Amino acid sequence: MKWKNIKEVLWGKHPKQDVEQWNDPDPDDLSIDNAYKTRWIWYHTILAVELFLVILIQLCIFLLLAIKL
């Protein structure tokens, strides 16, 4: 690869691609795309709650160890 080609790949202008824009799921629309978006939201919400609980448990363990030592 020549330097110019690498530079164009890394910092060059890319032609516009046909990328689907995010549209909020319509509850009245029953489609596979809508179901995927809704599941994605629920999945990440559950992951966030689990992460919060794990951090809370770790903080409790840390405080217990700090008090007893």
Secondary structure, DSSP 8 states (H G I E B T S, - for coil): --HHHHHHHHHS--------------TT---HHHHHHHHHHHHHHHHHHHHHHHHHHHHHHHHHHHHH-
